[in-house]
Amino acid sequence: MFIGKSLTNIRILNELSRSQLAEELGITEQAVWQYENGYVSPKLEVVNKMKTLFKVKSAYFFREDLLENSQPENIRIERIAYRSESINSAMKTQSELVHVKFLDAFIKKIGKKIKYPKNEILSLRQQVLEYLNSNQDIERELQIRYIAQLARKHINLSDDNNKNFLFHLEKSGVFIFEKSIGETIDAYSLWSEDDIPYIVLGNMKKSAARRNFDLAHELGHLLLHYKTEFNMLDNSSYKIKEDEAHLFASEFLMPMKAFTEDVSKINKVSNPDAYRELKEKWLVSLQSMAMRARNLELITHQQFRYFFMSINKNGYRKEEPLDAVLPIEKPMKVRSILQLILEKKIIDLEQLTEELKVDIKFLASITGIEEEFFAKYLDNNQQSFSINDLKIIN
């Protein structure tokens, strides 16, 4: 029997409305509605088109998908914190919600026999909540600065640089993925109902510095805005949350004492190029460093203005010095999990794709890991009759 819910989930995952899917399949929107609501089953030729479009096997639509066999309510739409220029459309939000639901279900499936390091981010979140409850009279800015300092120590980031920041986040318990999430969304994050922190990064980033700031920004949301119902915020309230995460990221990535000492050694603080060495050290943008320096009153208003005049004059708004040189860290946690279970034969990839009724292109799309990674674990040891199977009669 055709399972309409499986079609609905994968359609939303691919950001397609019913009318858009109908156009792709060469059928009516009414027909798609009927398929999804169990009134009519599609013809084989339509199923084959859906199979190709969504990178799954035909049988995918005749069984409950990964979501229905997991805990779909473990991921809640109101928990998604966007790093975006604007609050996004309902379709986009729904699509990202379904994507994280698939990720969560997939991780639960492949990680059953994996013993992870302690979820330090969960422990840190608890410390943050206790601090906030005990210090409600302290100014919000001071609270955020303290929490940023606490977080930096908790995830074992060095005192004088931000090297391997993404690695430390993954090791501390965060599951990080990258995918195409559009031009206006830099990243987003959320807590699952069973306390797993997720960060999803856009894969259109042009520099390690911008990626680091996005990571720190999302860490700020995870720690400062736990249980916030983001989909219920108006524009003003949403901006406050974003500004708080931004302040956290600045304090976290450029700790006051060490950063102040570094800036004090710069001869001409109004010159963006004078910050190149610090950019290599802290792995944040020249512009972020100037704003941090201004907030700490390490540079004057006039020097700050001249700095950004130079930024515009030199074309650094689009691409800064070292952007093309500094290596961009890639999420490795889920890749490593997959590598372990596939190499140790804990899970057979062909059996996994057959069980889920998907192609490796689907897995690549969901996880953000290239197809080539999965392809090498497919069973290439197919047996064929050879001379080794023959014997000569004496």
Secondary structure, DSSP 8 states (H G I E B T S, - for coil): ---HHHHHHHHHHTT--HHHHHHHHTS-HHHHHHHHTTS----HHHHHHHHHHHTB-GGGGGS--TTTTS-GGGS-GGG-EEEESS---HHHHHHHHHHHHHHHHHHHHHTTT------HHHHHHHHHHHHHHH-TTS-HHHHHHHHHHHHHHHTT--SS--TTHHHHHHHTT-EEEEE---SSEEEEEEE-TTS-EEEEEETT---HHHHHHHHHHHHHHHHH-TT--GGG--HHHHHHHHHHHHHHHHHHHS-HHHHHHHHHT-S-TT-GGGGHHHHHHH---HHHHHHHHHHTTSS-HHHHHHHHHHHHHTTTTT--TTTTTS------HHHHHHHHHHHTTSS-HHHHHHHHTB-HHHHHHHH---HHHHHTTS--------GGG-----
